[in-house]
């Protein structure tokens, strides 16, 4: 399984970005997908996750109401729409695939995810 993120960049506070994560393999539609981030000098933290069907999503409190996770199983891709960006959203963003298929409740724990992308940098600055 390979995960490749794209869409990062430099954006002004209040702006928007959409991250994409393209997955290889034929089992993408069976697994929860998550987004995590690592701010400079800090630990990795959970951002959002979506179950295999797209029916259930879960967000960190810090991004709730501003970010939206979605997936297109036909394209093996998961997205993270980020609006009203703040300087504290600056981080390397990673997508990840759950280690267990068919989970009905997305997990915020990084240890539950078996595969990770290489990350894409998001910088929010004026």
N, CA, C and O atoms as a Tinker XYZ file with bonds, in Angstrom:
   504  protein
     1  N      0.848000   -1.194000    0.000000    73     2
     2  CA     0.000000    0.000000    0.000000    64     1     3
     3  C      0.885000    1.247000    0.000000    63     2     4     5
     4  O      1.788000    1.391000    0.824000    81     3
     5  N      0.607000    2.121000   -0.925000    73     3     6
     6  CA     1.319000    3.404000   -0.964000    64     5     7
     7  C      0.309000    4.536000   -0.878000    63     6     8     9
     8  O     -0.741000    4.502000   -1.518000    81     7
     9  N      0.642000    5.529000   -0.084000    73     7    10
    10  CA    -0.201000    6.705000    0.080000    64     9    11
    11  C      0.611000    7.925000   -0.325000    63    10    12    13
    12  O      1.733000    8.116000    0.145000    81    11
    13  N      0.048000    8.743000   -1.191000    73    11    14
    14  CA     0.763000    9.923000   -1.684000    64    13    15
    15  C     -0.104000   11.154000   -1.485000    63    14    16    17
    16  O     -1.163000   11.291000   -2.097000    81    15
    17  N      0.365000   12.057000   -0.614000    73    15    18
    18  CA    -0.367000   13.296000   -0.354000    64    17    19
    19  C      0.034000   14.377000   -1.347000    63    18    20    21
    20  O      1.140000   14.373000   -1.888000    81    19
    21  N     -0.887000   15.297000   -1.570000    73    19    22
    22  CA    -0.608000   16.462000   -2.404000    64    21    23
    23  C     -1.539000   17.588000   -1.980000    63    22    24    25
    24  O     -2.507000   17.377000   -1.249000    81    23
    25  N     -1.222000   18.802000   -2.459000    73    23    26
    26  CA    -2.101000   19.940000   -2.198000    64    25    27
    27  C     -1.621000   20.904000   -1.135000    63    26    28    29
    28  O     -2.255000   21.933000   -0.904000    81    27
    29  N     -0.513000   20.592000   -0.482000    73    27    30
    30  CA    -0.004000   21.506000    0.527000    64    29    31
    31  C      0.585000   22.763000   -0.100000    63    30    32    33
    32  O      0.722000   22.858000   -1.320000    81    31
    33  N      0.932000   23.727000    0.753000    73    31    34
    34  CA     1.526000   24.955000    0.256000    64    33    35
    35  C      1.453000   26.062000    1.280000    63    34    36    37
    36  O      1.162000   25.834000    2.454000    81    35
    37  N      1.726000   27.269000    0.811000    73    35    38
    38  CA     1.688000   28.465000    1.650000    64    37    39
    39  C      0.370000   29.191000    1.415000    63    38    40    41
    40  O     -0.021000   29.431000    0.273000    81    39
    41  N     -0.307000   29.536000    2.497000    73    39    42
    42  CA    -1.596000   30.216000    2.397000    64    41    43
    43  C     -1.679000   31.263000    3.503000    63    42    44    45
    44  O     -1.101000   31.094000    4.577000    81    43
    45  N     -2.395000   32.332000    3.234000    73    43    46
    46  CA    -2.573000   33.379000    4.239000    64    45    47
    47  C     -3.619000   32.969000    5.271000    63    46    48    49
    48  O     -4.501000   32.164000    4.971000    81    47
    49  N     -3.530000   33.510000    6.472000    73    47    50
    50  CA    -4.573000   33.233000    7.470000    64    49    51
    51  C     -5.954000   33.558000    6.915000    63    50    52    53
    52  O     -6.153000   34.574000    6.250000    81    51
    53  N     -6.898000   32.674000    7.203000    73    51    54
    54  CA    -8.249000   32.818000    6.681000    64    53    55
    55  C     -8.462000   32.146000    5.343000    63    54    56    57
    56  O     -9.595000   32.042000    4.873000    81    55
    57  N     -7.397000   31.693000    4.728000    73    55    58
    58  CA    -7.489000   31.053000    3.422000    64    57    59
    59  C     -7.875000   29.587000    3.505000    63    58    60    61
    60  O     -8.153000   29.055000    4.579000    81    59
    61  N     -7.884000   28.947000    2.339000    73    59    62
    62  CA    -8.304000   27.551000    2.230000    64    61    63
    63  C     -7.291000   26.749000    1.418000    63    62    64    65
    64  O     -6.582000   27.281000    0.563000    81    63
    65  N     -7.250000   25.477000    1.711000    73    63    66
    66  CA    -6.474000   24.510000    0.930000    64    65    67
    67  C     -7.244000   23.193000    0.927000    63    66    68    69
    68  O     -7.996000   22.896000    1.855000    81    67
    69  N     -7.043000   22.416000   -0.125000    73    67    70
    70  CA    -7.582000   21.066000   -0.141000    64    69    71
    71  C     -6.443000   20.085000   -0.353000    63    70    72    73
    72  O     -5.742000   20.132000   -1.363000    81    71
    73  N     -6.272000   19.203000    0.606000    73    71    74
    74  CA    -5.272000   18.151000    0.501000    64    73    75
    75  C     -5.918000   16.910000   -0.098000    63    74    76    77
    76  O     -7.095000   16.627000    0.124000    81    75
    77  N     -5.114000   16.180000   -0.865000    73    75    78
    78  CA    -5.548000   14.906000   -1.433000    64    77    79
    79  C     -4.558000   13.829000   -1.034000    63    78    80    81
    80  O     -3.375000   14.099000   -0.823000    81    79
    81  N     -5.053000   12.617000   -0.933000    73    79    82
    82  CA    -4.201000   11.464000   -0.641000    64    81    83
    83  C     -4.652000   10.332000   -1.545000    63    82    84    85
    84  O     -5.759000    9.812000   -1.407000    81    83
    85  N     -3.787000    9.960000   -2.466000    73    83    86
    86  CA    -4.090000    8.879000   -3.399000    64    85    87
    87  C     -3.472000    7.588000   -2.891000    63    86    88    89
    88  O     -2.298000    7.552000   -2.523000    81    87
    89  N     -4.271000    6.528000   -2.875000    73    87    90
    90  CA    -3.826000    5.239000   -2.349000    64    89    91
    91  C     -3.721000    4.214000   -3.464000    63    90    92    93
    92  O     -4.530000    4.198000   -4.392000    81    91
    93  N     -2.721000    3.367000   -3.360000    73    91    94
    94  CA    -2.603000    2.243000   -4.290000    64    93    95
    95  C     -3.345000    1.053000   -3.694000    63    94    96    97
    96  O     -3.717000    1.060000   -2.521000    81    95
    97  N     -3.555000    0.035000   -4.517000    73    95    98
    98  CA    -4.177000   -1.179000   -4.016000    64    97    99
    99  C     -5.672000   -1.234000   -4.256000    63    98   100   101
   100  O     -6.307000   -0.222000   -4.556000    81    99
   101  N     -6.227000   -2.432000   -4.119000    73    99   102
   102  CA    -7.627000   -2.644000   -4.438000    64   101   103
   103  C     -8.533000   -2.700000   -3.216000    63   102   104   105
   104  O     -9.732000   -2.951000   -3.342000    81   103
   105  N     -7.966000   -2.467000   -2.026000    73   103   106
   106  CA    -8.763000   -2.615000   -0.816000    64   105   107
   107  C     -9.045000   -1.280000   -0.138000    63   106   108   109
   108  O     -9.491000   -1.248000    1.008000    81   107
   109  N     -8.789000   -0.185000   -0.836000    73   107   110
   110  CA    -8.959000    1.146000   -0.245000    64   109   111
   111  C    -10.334000    1.306000    0.377000    63   110   112   113
   112  O    -10.460000    1.850000    1.474000    81   111
   113  N    -11.362000    0.840000   -0.311000    73   111   114
   114  CA   -12.740000    1.070000    0.127000    64   113   115
   115  C    -13.119000    0.289000    1.371000    63   114   116   117
   116  O    -14.230000    0.451000    1.875000    81   115
   117  N    -12.229000   -0.554000    1.881000    73   115   118
   118  CA   -12.532000   -1.366000    3.067000    64   117   119
   119  C    -12.021000   -0.767000    4.363000    63   118   120   121
   120  O    -12.306000   -1.283000    5.444000    81   119
   121  N    -11.263000    0.326000    4.260000    73   119   122
   122  CA   -10.549000    0.832000    5.434000    64   121   123
   123  C    -10.871000    2.284000    5.768000    63   122   124   125
   124  O    -11.073000    3.123000    4.890000    81   123
   125  N    -10.909000    2.546000    7.077000    73   123   126
   126  CA   -10.928000    3.935000    7.546000    64   125   127
   127  C     -9.641000    4.633000    7.103000    63   126   128   129
   128  O     -8.561000    4.043000    7.102000    81   127
   129  N     -9.786000    5.895000    6.730000    73   127   130
   130  CA    -8.637000    6.722000    6.384000    64   129   131
   131  C     -8.576000    7.924000    7.327000    63   130   132   133
   132  O     -9.606000    8.480000    7.709000    81   131
   133  N     -7.372000    8.310000    7.691000    73   131   134
   134  CA    -7.214000    9.425000    8.607000    64   133   135
   135  C     -6.205000   10.442000    8.116000    63   134   136   137
   136  O     -5.343000   10.152000    7.286000    81   135
   137  N     -6.339000   11.645000    8.656000    73   135   138
   138  CA    -5.345000   12.692000    8.462000    64   137   139
   139  C     -4.760000   13.055000    9.830000    63   138   140   141
   140  O     -5.482000   13.215000   10.814000    81   139
   141  N     -3.453000   13.177000    9.859000    73   139   142
   142  CA    -2.730000   13.596000   11.051000    64   141   143
   143  C     -1.808000   14.741000   10.645000    63   142   144   145
   144  O     -1.574000   14.974000    9.459000    81   143
   145  N     -1.287000   15.452000   11.642000    73   143   146
   146  CA    -0.332000   16.516000   11.336000    64   145   147
   147  C      0.714000   16.606000   12.424000    63   146   148   149
   148  O      0.485000   16.210000   13.567000    81   147
   149  N      1.869000   17.134000   12.047000    73   147   150
   150  CA     2.944000   17.350000   12.999000    64   149   151
   151  C      3.429000   18.788000   12.875000    63   150   152   153
   152  O      4.149000   19.124000   11.936000    81   151
   153  N      3.034000   19.642000   13.827000    73   151   154
   154  CA     3.511000   21.026000   13.810000    64   153   155
   155  C      5.006000   21.060000   14.116000    63   154   156   157
   156  O      5.528000   20.122000   14.718000    81   155
   157  N      5.695000   22.106000   13.718000    73   155   158
   158  CA     7.134000   22.178000   13.977000    64   157   159
   159  C      7.442000   22.098000   15.461000    63   158   160   161
   160  O      6.882000   22.844000   16.265000    81   159
   161  N      8.333000   21.191000   15.816000    73   159   162
   162  CA     8.760000   21.037000   17.204000    64   161   163
   163  C      7.764000   20.350000   18.117000    63   162   164   165
   164  O      7.955000   20.315000   19.332000    81   163
   165  N      6.693000   19.797000   17.538000    73   163   166
   166  CA     5.661000   19.165000   18.365000    64   165   167
   167  C      5.428000   17.719000   17.924000    63   166   168   169
   168  O      5.931000   17.264000   16.897000    81   167
   169  N      4.645000   17.021000   18.744000    73   167   170
   170  CA     4.299000   15.642000   18.428000    64   169   171
   171  C      3.228000   15.596000   17.336000    63   170   172   173
   172  O      2.495000   16.560000   17.116000    81   171
   173  N      3.163000   14.464000   16.670000    73   171   174
   174  CA     2.099000   14.242000   15.694000    64   173   175
   175  C      0.743000   14.227000   16.394000    63   174   176   177
   176  O      0.614000   13.715000   17.506000    81   175
   177  N     -0.258000   14.789000   15.737000    73   175   178
   178  CA    -1.592000   14.829000   16.326000    64   177   179
   179  C     -2.659000   14.473000   15.310000    63   178   180   181
   180  O     -2.489000   14.668000   14.106000    81   179
   181  N     -3.744000   13.953000   15.813000    73   179   182
   182  CA    -4.875000   13.562000   14.979000    64   181   183
   183  C     -5.597000   14.799000   14.462000    63   182   184   185
   184  O     -5.725000   15.796000   15.173000    81   183
   185  N     -6.073000   14.728000   13.210000    73   183   186
   186  CA    -6.839000   15.818000   12.615000    64   185   187
   187  C     -8.267000   15.373000   12.300000    63   186   188   189
   188  O     -9.229000   15.979000   12.770000    81   187
   189  N     -8.398000   14.313000   11.503000    73   187   190
   190  CA    -9.726000   13.871000   11.072000    64   189   191
   191  C     -9.633000   12.452000   10.544000    63   190   192   193
   192  O     -8.562000   11.994000   10.145000    81   191
   193  N    -10.771000   11.754000   10.545000    73   191   194
   194  CA   -10.828000   10.411000    9.989000    64   193   195
   195  C    -12.213000   10.162000    9.408000    63   194   196   197
   196  O    -13.199000   10.779000    9.812000    81   195
   197  N    -12.262000    9.244000    8.453000    73   195   198
   198  CA   -13.526000    8.873000    7.820000    64   197   199
   199  C    -13.561000    7.362000    7.656000    63   198   200   201
   200  O    -12.573000    6.746000    7.257000    81   199
   201  N    -14.709000    6.772000    7.969000    73   199   202
   202  CA   -14.832000    5.321000    7.858000    64   201   203
   203  C    -14.833000    4.876000    6.405000    63   202   204   205
   204  O    -14.920000    5.695000    5.489000    81   203
   205  N    -14.735000    3.557000    6.205000    73   203   206
   206  CA   -14.583000    2.979000    4.879000    64   205   207
   207  C    -15.700000    3.380000    3.927000    63   206   208   209
   208  O    -15.471000    3.541000    2.729000    81   207
   209  N    -16.915000    3.544000    4.461000    73   207   210
   210  CA   -18.058000    3.882000    3.612000    64   209   211
   211  C    -18.205000    5.382000    3.407000    63   210   212   213
   212  O    -18.958000    5.829000    2.542000    81   211
   213  N    -17.482000    6.154000    4.208000    73   211   214
   214  CA   -17.663000    7.599000    4.182000    64   213   215
   215  C    -18.807000    8.059000    5.056000    63   214   216   217
   216  O    -19.098000    9.254000    5.119000    81   215
   217  N    -19.466000    7.121000    5.736000    73   215   218
   218  CA   -20.651000    7.464000    6.492000    64   217   219
   219  C    -20.407000    8.118000    7.835000    63   218   220   221
   220  O    -21.284000    8.803000    8.361000    81   219
   221  N    -19.229000    7.917000    8.394000    73   219   222
   222  CA   -18.918000    8.477000    9.715000    64   221   223
   223  C    -17.595000    9.209000    9.655000    63   222   224   225
   224  O    -16.606000    8.698000    9.131000    81   223
   225  N    -17.592000   10.407000   10.197000    73   223   226
   226  CA   -16.369000   11.200000   10.275000    64   225   227
   227  C    -16.113000   11.593000   11.724000    63   226   228   229
   228  O    -17.014000   11.575000   12.562000    81   227
   229  N    -14.884000   11.942000   11.990000    73   227   230
   230  CA   -14.478000   12.306000   13.356000    64   229   231
   231  C    -13.379000   13.345000   13.245000    63   230   232   233
   232  O    -12.456000   13.201000   12.443000    81   231
   233  N    -13.480000   14.405000   14.063000    73   231   234
   234  CA   -12.549000   15.510000   13.961000    64   233   235
   235  C    -11.943000   15.860000   15.319000    63   234   236   237
   236  O    -12.572000   15.694000   16.364000    81   235
   237  N    -10.729000   16.338000   15.272000    73   235   238
   238  CA   -10.136000   16.943000   16.457000    64   237   239
   239  C    -10.888000   18.240000   16.763000    63   238   240   241
   240  O    -11.346000   18.928000   15.851000    81   239
   241  N    -11.009000   18.561000   18.031000    73   239   242
   242  CA   -11.732000   19.782000   18.419000    64   241   243
   243  C    -11.133000   21.026000   17.771000    63   242   244   245
   244  O    -11.846000   21.982000   17.468000    81   243
   245  N     -9.835000   21.007000   17.562000    73   243   246
   246  CA    -9.147000   22.190000   17.048000    64   245   247
   247  C     -9.505000   22.515000   15.598000    63   246   248   249
   248  O     -9.282000   23.637000   15.143000    81   247
   249  N    -10.060000   21.542000   14.872000    73   247   250
   250  CA   -10.381000   21.780000   13.456000    64   249   251
   251  C    -11.867000   21.644000   13.168000    63   250   252   253
   252  O    -12.305000   21.908000   12.048000    81   251
   253  N    -12.645000   21.239000   14.156000    73   251   254
   254  CA   -14.076000   21.017000   13.961000    64   253   255
   255  C    -14.742000   22.304000   13.473000    63   254   256   257
   256  O    -14.539000   23.378000   14.039000    81   255
   257  N    -15.539000   22.176000   12.416000    73   255   258
   258  CA   -16.218000   23.339000   11.858000    64   257   259
   259  C    -15.414000   24.077000   10.803000    63   258   260   261
   260  O    -15.954000   24.920000   10.086000    81   259
   261  N    -14.130000   23.767000   10.701000    73   259   262
   262  CA   -13.268000   24.422000    9.700000    64   261   263
   263  C    -12.765000   23.444000    8.643000    63   262   264   265
   264  O    -12.600000   23.816000    7.482000    81   263
   265  N    -12.523000   22.205000    9.035000    73   263   266
   266  CA   -11.997000   21.188000    8.132000    64   265   267
   267  C    -13.097000   20.172000    7.813000    63   266   268   269
   268  O    -14.007000   19.944000    8.610000    81   267
   269  N    -12.986000   19.573000    6.632000    73   267   270
   270  CA   -13.923000   18.518000    6.242000    64   269   271
   271  C    -13.160000   17.407000    5.537000    63   270   272   273
   272  O    -12.422000   17.655000    4.583000    81   271
   273  N    -13.343000   16.182000    6.015000    73   271   274
   274  CA   -12.728000   15.023000    5.390000    64   273   275
   275  C    -13.769000   14.324000    4.532000    63   274   276   277
   276  O    -14.941000   14.241000    4.897000    81   275
   277  N    -13.323000   13.824000    3.386000    73   275   278
   278  CA   -14.217000   13.079000    2.509000    64   277   279
   279  C    -13.386000   12.069000    1.729000    63   278   280   281
   280  O    -12.156000   12.116000    1.747000    81   279
   281  N    -14.063000   11.166000    1.052000    73   279   282
   282  CA   -13.345000   10.159000    0.269000    64   281   283
   283  C    -14.129000    9.831000   -0.975000    63   282   284   285
   284  O    -15.352000    9.963000   -1.021000    81   283
   285  N    -13.395000    9.398000   -1.987000    73   283   286
   286  CA   -13.974000    8.913000   -3.234000    64   285   287
   287  C    -13.395000    7.522000   -3.461000    63   286   288   289
   288  O    -12.266000    7.378000   -3.930000    81   287
   289  N    -14.166000    6.515000   -3.129000    73   287   290
   290  CA   -13.649000    5.143000   -3.225000    64   289   291
   291  C    -13.404000    4.718000   -4.672000    63   290   292   293
   292  O    -12.573000    3.845000   -4.923000    81   291
   293  N    -14.098000    5.308000   -5.601000    73   291   294
   294  CA   -13.876000    4.985000   -7.013000    64   293   295
   295  C    -12.511000    5.485000   -7.490000    63   294   296   297
   296  O    -11.937000    4.948000   -8.437000    81   295
   297  N    -12.003000    6.520000   -6.821000    73   295   298
   298  CA   -10.710000    7.092000   -7.194000    64   297   299
   299  C     -9.605000    6.738000   -6.200000    63   298   300   301
   300  O     -8.473000    7.197000   -6.346000    81   299
   301  N     -9.925000    5.926000   -5.192000    73   299   302
   302  CA    -8.932000    5.564000   -4.169000    64   301   303
   303  C     -8.288000    6.803000   -3.551000    63   302   304   305
   304  O     -7.074000    6.844000   -3.348000    81   303
   305  N     -9.099000    7.801000   -3.259000    73   303   306
   306  CA    -8.566000    9.075000   -2.785000    64   305   307
   307  C     -9.370000    9.579000   -1.588000    63   306   308   309
   308  O    -10.594000    9.459000   -1.535000    81   307
   309  N     -8.643000   10.141000   -0.640000    73   307   310
   310  CA    -9.261000   10.811000    0.505000    64   309   311
   311  C     -8.818000   12.277000    0.482000    63   310   312   313
   312  O     -7.694000   12.603000    0.098000    81   311
   313  N     -9.728000   13.136000    0.900000    73   311   314
   314  CA    -9.484000   14.575000    0.827000    64   313   315
   315  C     -9.598000   15.208000    2.212000    63   314   316   317
   316  O    -10.263000   14.687000    3.107000    81   315
   317  N     -8.932000   16.340000    2.354000    73   315   318
   318  CA    -9.106000   17.163000    3.544000    64   317   319
   319  C     -9.264000   18.607000    3.083000    63   318   320   321
   320  O     -8.299000   19.252000    2.675000    81   319
   321  N    -10.492000   19.101000    3.156000    73   319   322
   322  CA   -10.767000   20.493000    2.829000    64   321   323
   323  C    -10.534000   21.324000    4.083000    63   322   324   325
   324  O    -11.159000   21.092000    5.118000    81   323
   325  N     -9.636000   22.287000    3.984000    73   323   326
   326  CA    -9.263000   23.106000    5.143000    64   325   327
   327  C     -9.649000   24.557000    4.859000    63   326   328   329
   328  O     -9.124000   25.177000    3.934000    81   327
   329  N    -10.557000   25.084000    5.650000    73   327   330
   330  CA   -11.017000   26.461000    5.516000    64   329   331
   331  C    -10.650000   27.260000    6.761000    63   330   332   333
   332  O    -10.306000   26.696000    7.800000    81   331
   333  N    -10.730000   28.568000    6.640000    73   331   334
   334  CA   -10.444000   29.467000    7.774000    64   333   335
   335  C     -9.137000   29.083000    8.464000    63   334   336   337
   336  O     -9.074000   28.960000    9.687000    81   335
   337  N     -8.116000   28.899000    7.666000    73   335   338
   338  CA    -6.837000   28.433000    8.199000    64   337   339
   339  C     -6.207000   29.456000    9.133000    63   338   340   341
   340  O     -6.324000   30.666000    8.938000    81   339
   341  N     -5.538000   28.932000   10.152000    73   339   342
   342  CA    -4.878000   29.746000   11.168000    64   341   343
   343  C     -3.384000   29.426000   11.175000    63   342   344   345
   344  O     -2.984000   28.348000   10.734000    81   343
   345  N     -2.563000   30.337000   11.665000    73   343   346
   346  CA    -1.124000   30.040000   11.739000    64   345   347
   347  C     -0.833000   28.754000   12.519000    63   346   348   349
   348  O      0.131000   28.053000   12.211000    81   347
   349  N     -1.640000   28.446000   13.507000    73   347   350
   350  CA    -1.410000   27.226000   14.292000    64   349   351
   351  C     -1.756000   25.952000   13.532000    63   350   352   353
   352  O     -1.517000   24.857000   14.042000    81   351
   353  N     -2.310000   26.062000   12.335000    73   351   354
   354  CA    -2.535000   24.900000   11.482000    64   353   355
   355  C     -1.275000   24.533000   10.697000    63   354   356   357
   356  O     -1.250000   23.511000   10.012000    81   355
   357  N     -0.243000   25.350000   10.789000    73   355   358
   358  CA     1.017000   25.066000   10.107000    64   357   359
   359  C      1.597000   23.747000   10.604000    63   358   360   361
   360  O      1.800000   23.559000   11.804000    81   359
   361  N      1.862000   22.839000    9.671000    73   359   362
   362  CA     2.339000   21.499000   10.029000    64   361   363
   363  C      2.620000   20.714000    8.758000    63   362   364   365
   364  O      2.264000   21.126000    7.655000    81   363
   365  N      3.267000   19.578000    8.944000    73   363   366
   366  CA     3.311000   18.566000    7.890000    64   365   367
   367  C      2.084000   17.679000    8.093000    63   366   368   369
   368  O      1.857000   17.154000    9.183000    81   367
   369  N      1.307000   17.523000    7.042000    73   367   370
   370  CA     0.073000   16.740000    7.098000    64   369   371
   371  C      0.297000   15.374000    6.459000    63   370   372   373
   372  O      0.850000   15.258000    5.366000    81   371
   373  N     -0.153000   14.339000    7.181000    73   371   374
   374  CA     0.009000   12.960000    6.726000    64   373   375
   375  C     -1.355000   12.289000    6.605000    63   374   376   377
   376  O     -2.235000   12.487000    7.443000    81   375
   377  N     -1.514000   11.498000    5.558000    73   375   378
   378  CA    -2.686000   10.623000    5.536000    64   377   379
   379  C     -2.236000    9.226000    5.955000    63   378   380   381
   380  O     -1.064000    8.867000    5.840000    81   379
   381  N     -3.196000    8.457000    6.441000    73   379   382
   382  CA    -2.881000    7.135000    6.962000    64   381   383
   383  C     -4.059000    6.198000    6.759000    63   382   384   385
   384  O     -5.212000    6.630000    6.740000    81   383
   385  N     -3.761000    4.906000    6.606000    73   383   386
   386  CA    -4.798000    3.886000    6.439000    64   385   387
   387  C     -4.883000    3.014000    7.672000    63   386   388   389
   388  O     -3.866000    2.581000    8.214000    81   387
   389  N     -6.090000    2.763000    8.106000    73   387   390
   390  CA    -6.342000    1.931000    9.279000    64   389   391
   391  C     -5.713000    0.551000    9.112000    63   390   392   393
   392  O     -5.520000    0.074000    7.994000    81   391
   393  N     -5.399000   -0.076000   10.232000    73   391   394
   394  CA    -4.830000   -1.420000   10.209000    64   393   395
   395  C     -5.906000   -2.494000   10.155000    63   394   396   397
   396  O     -5.620000   -3.647000    9.836000    81   395
   397  N     -7.147000   -2.119000   10.468000    73   395   398
   398  CA    -8.254000   -3.077000   10.540000    64   397   399
   399  C     -9.329000   -2.645000    9.550000    63   398   400   401
   400  O     -9.735000   -1.484000    9.519000    81   399
   401  N     -9.789000   -3.617000    8.729000    73   399   402
   402  CA   -10.820000   -3.313000    7.748000    64   401   403
   403  C    -12.206000   -3.254000    8.395000    63   402   404   405
   404  O    -12.484000   -3.947000    9.374000    81   403
   405  N    -13.051000   -2.421000    7.832000    73   403   406
   406  CA   -14.458000   -2.437000    8.192000    64   405   407
   407  C    -14.826000   -1.803000    9.517000    63   406   408   409
   408  O    -15.922000   -2.035000   10.027000    81   407
   409  N    -13.941000   -1.014000   10.082000    73   407   410
   410  CA   -14.245000   -0.378000   11.372000    64   409   411
   411  C    -15.403000    0.604000   11.202000    63   410   412   413
   412  O    -15.449000    1.354000   10.227000    81   411
   413  N    -16.330000    0.597000   12.147000    73   411   414
   414  CA   -17.481000    1.491000   12.049000    64   413   415
   415  C    -17.286000    2.810000   12.783000    63   414   416   417
   416  O    -18.025000    3.771000   12.569000    81   415
   417  N    -16.280000    2.842000   13.653000    73   415   418
   418  CA   -15.972000    4.076000   14.373000    64   417   419
   419  C    -14.533000    4.455000   14.077000    63   418   420   421
   420  O    -13.623000    3.708000   14.437000    81   419
   421  N    -14.294000    5.592000   13.432000    73   419   422
   422  CA   -12.909000    5.959000   13.101000    64   421   423
   423  C    -12.104000    6.245000   14.357000    63   422   424   425
   424  O    -12.604000    6.843000   15.310000    81   423
   425  N    -10.865000    5.814000   14.347000    73   423   426
   426  CA   -10.013000    5.972000   15.515000    64   425   427
   427  C     -9.124000    7.194000   15.384000    63   426   428   429
   428  O     -8.610000    7.462000   14.298000    81   427
   429  N     -8.927000    7.950000   16.471000    73   427   430
   430  CA    -7.989000    9.076000   16.463000    64   429   431
   431  C     -6.568000    8.673000   16.864000    63   430   432   433
   432  O     -5.674000    9.518000   16.900000    81   431
   433  N     -6.356000    7.396000   17.164000    73   431   434
   434  CA    -5.066000    6.939000   17.652000    64   433   435
   435  C     -4.162000    6.558000   16.491000    63   434   436   437
   436  O     -4.502000    5.690000   15.686000    81   435
   437  N     -3.020000    7.205000   16.410000    73   435   438
   438  CA    -2.077000    6.910000   15.342000    64   437   439
   439  C     -1.640000    5.466000   15.315000    63   438   440   441
   440  O     -1.357000    4.924000   14.247000    81   439
   441  N     -1.579000    4.829000   16.481000    73   439   442
   442  CA    -1.143000    3.433000   16.555000    64   441   443
   443  C     -2.107000    2.482000   15.853000    63   442   444   445
   444  O     -1.743000    1.343000   15.562000    81   443
   445  N     -3.334000    2.930000   15.576000    73   443   446
   446  CA    -4.318000    2.089000   14.893000    64   445   447
   447  C     -4.127000    2.094000   13.379000    63   446   448   449
   448  O     -4.800000    1.347000   12.669000    81   447
   449  N     -3.230000    2.915000   12.887000    73   447   450
   450  CA    -3.041000    3.065000   11.443000    64   449   451
   451  C     -1.749000    2.377000   11.018000    63   450   452   453
   452  O     -0.701000    2.550000   11.641000    81   451
   453  N     -1.842000    1.589000    9.940000    73   451   454
   454  CA    -0.716000    0.743000    9.544000    64   453   455
   455  C      0.136000    1.348000    8.434000    63   454   456   457
   456  O      1.325000    1.048000    8.329000    81   455
   457  N     -0.460000    2.188000    7.617000    73   455   458
   458  CA     0.264000    2.737000    6.469000    64   457   459
   459  C      0.159000    4.266000    6.490000    63   458   460   461
   460  O     -0.880000    4.840000    6.817000    81   459
   461  N      1.285000    4.900000    6.126000    73   459   462
   462  CA     1.383000    6.356000    6.188000    64   461   463
   463  C      1.979000    6.899000    4.901000    63   462   464   465
   464  O      2.818000    6.261000    4.266000    81   463
   465  N      1.529000    8.092000    4.532000    73   463   466
   466  CA     2.149000    8.772000    3.408000    64   465   467
   467  C      3.407000    9.505000    3.846000    63   466   468   469
   468  O      3.804000    9.444000    5.009000    81   467
   469  N      4.023000   10.195000    2.901000    73   467   470
   470  CA     5.285000   10.885000    3.182000    64   469   471
   471  C      5.066000   12.284000    3.749000    63   470   472   473
   472  O      5.995000   12.899000    4.270000    81   471
   473  N      3.839000   12.782000    3.647000    73   471   474
   474  CA     3.512000   14.081000    4.211000    64   473   475
   475  C      3.563000   15.208000    3.208000    63   474   476   477
   476  O      4.287000   15.147000    2.215000    81   475
   477  N      2.786000   16.238000    3.480000    73   475   478
   478  CA     2.801000   17.450000    2.650000    64   477   479
   479  C      2.772000   18.650000    3.591000    63   478   480   481
   480  O      2.016000   18.676000    4.563000    81   479
   481  N      3.604000   19.640000    3.288000    73   479   482
   482  CA     3.757000   20.797000    4.168000    64   481   483
   483  C      2.630000   21.804000    3.931000    63   482   484   485
   484  O      2.323000   22.158000    2.793000    81   483
   485  N      2.029000   22.249000    5.016000    73   483   486
   486  CA     1.054000   23.340000    4.980000    64   485   487
   487  C      1.585000   24.459000    5.869000    63   486   488   489
   488  O      1.854000   24.253000    7.052000    81   487
   489  N      1.728000   25.627000    5.291000    73   487   490
   490  CA     2.212000   26.779000    6.033000    64   489   491
   491  C      1.183000   27.901000    5.941000    63   490   492   493
   492  O      0.811000   28.333000    4.850000    81   491
   493  N      0.734000   28.362000    7.093000    73   491   494
   494  CA    -0.261000   29.439000    7.148000    64   493   495
   495  C      0.443000   30.680000    7.714000    63   494   496   497
   496  O      0.782000   30.733000    8.896000    81   495
   497  N      0.648000   31.652000    6.862000    73   495   498
   498  CA     1.410000   32.829000    7.269000    64   497   499
   499  C      1.089000   33.992000    6.352000    63   498   500   501
   500  O      0.806000   33.808000    5.168000    81   499
   501  N      1.138000   35.195000    6.915000    73   499   502
   502  CA     0.942000   36.395000    6.105000    64   501   503
   503  C      2.286000   36.947000    5.643000    63   502   504
   504  O      2.330000   37.961000    4.945000    81   503
